[in-house]
């Protein structure tokens, strides 16, 4: 391998890792809800889209109200998470998994239908004051937003790791996730923790919406980012925070390598396709992902 | 007076009578009346536009029945129904255009090809279920969409759409809505009768056993691997046929008609109509087909008061999607058994009317 080839590979890898960390941030929202409540959020991408639209709308076309936009997005998304748990998810408690999946698919359709009516259908920008000058790391030069996004993701993974391991609330949440009835018997208010889990998803989606919106621009297409959540969490295991991180990096790298090495032969588009093929393969051999908890069923 | 007899006064004395497709005389009379209505009255009374809507409903009935066999009866969720339709559509289109084959070959061929692909996508269902299976079928949808779009040998070049000649029957080209009407009605009825018979057969009961408790089903001797794959095969066969019918209806096979959103439309049909119910599939197909038409009429008449002419198209498609999603959530929370349950409630009310106990 010549040094030029090696440089190309390294650049693809670095690009993949940074994008992958940003996928992992969105996947984290999915895992938090699944871990705590056993509910599945097929509308994760729509959450990100909605957050991005709110941020862009509050910020204005010049990016004037940056801090206000970030705070408003966080507040609205947290409120939205709470409301959603109350109105849609709580009545479905204890119903078959198909019902919860369909309800969040329905929610995705509602958000996809309503947001362009509310915010208009033109693409808006989320202008973060970070400039356009690429940041050079070894042979790769990455757009600054990708570096910032990756940094935010790493920060939040560390924070959530600490939260679940050390804080009283995090430990209670793990207890709820593990066994709702026992947790309730130990005096934990299970419903309250369900609401908190959805609110935390709101926080993660708000951050995801801001960094992804800043990178791609916000319109309804941003919701497609949500489709990447599934290979990420399947690879990592649905209820593993570390798995989401690793799954994100793997998906990012696979995408980047596929785009770099396969696209010239098939005329583009392998980026959207390769993670799913990988995911199907993993499902065949390790149905519960790399770190997923294997569920044991009894009649 | 036999035709008005309902449960009371009808005594079944044989097992065959108990398992009959229409155990009550009133059901037979209803079916006969519906047959007269749809064969003789409707095609004469309605114009091309209304027939075209009915035709769309007939096609949707086929697809909804197929998805309900998989999701409603067997409990295997699939988000890839639209992709299976596209497999049927492109199989038929290629056979019709490249080999000049007639519909009575391309139609079953499209169904069989979709069944084959459906079984392949369904293989993970042997090891996984629930959410993991939903995501696997989602992957199937995206991979099939991508493949059709990127392989010119399948999709027929840049636009990924293939013009298909209209079907011929007895020397007649079915190129208008009134001519397509009987063609599509025939397949809708065929699908309904086939499903009614399937779900009361040994296979249908095995499907329900797998849905209700698959481990218990295995213990009582049901080969769940076989029945899960069979369910995927039958369901995809219906989807493939549905895709072929769309192709003949529009005169074109186009992958944009079978994207992820179509899979969700069909899931909406069976949830709004009623999971695990043939009548529910029909209700759902009617409801979901009519909803955008009614919404468009409504918004075109009052929407211009609130929105610009240029935004109106976006508003209509957005509203359609939002109302869809809201209805799915509404039915899941309030009436999980769908329109079929509402219909049964109305029927049981009138069954004992005017004595409510």
Interface residues (C-beta under 8 A of the other chain):
Chain A: X40 X88 X91 X92 X95 X96 X97 X98 X99 X101 X102 X103 X105 X106 X107 X108 X109 X110 X111 X112 X113 X114 X115 X116 X117 X120 X121 X227 X230 X231 X234 X238 X266 X267 X269 X272 X273 X276 X277 X279 X280 X283 X284 X287 X288 X297 X298 X299
Chain B: X71 X75 X77 X79 X123 X124 X127 X128 X130 X131 X132 X134 X135 X136 X138 X139 X140 X142 X143 X146 X149 X150 X213 X215 X216 X219 X264 X267 X268 X271 X311 X314 X315 X317 X318 X319 X320 X321 X322 X323 X324 X325 X326 X327 X328 X329 X332 X333 X336
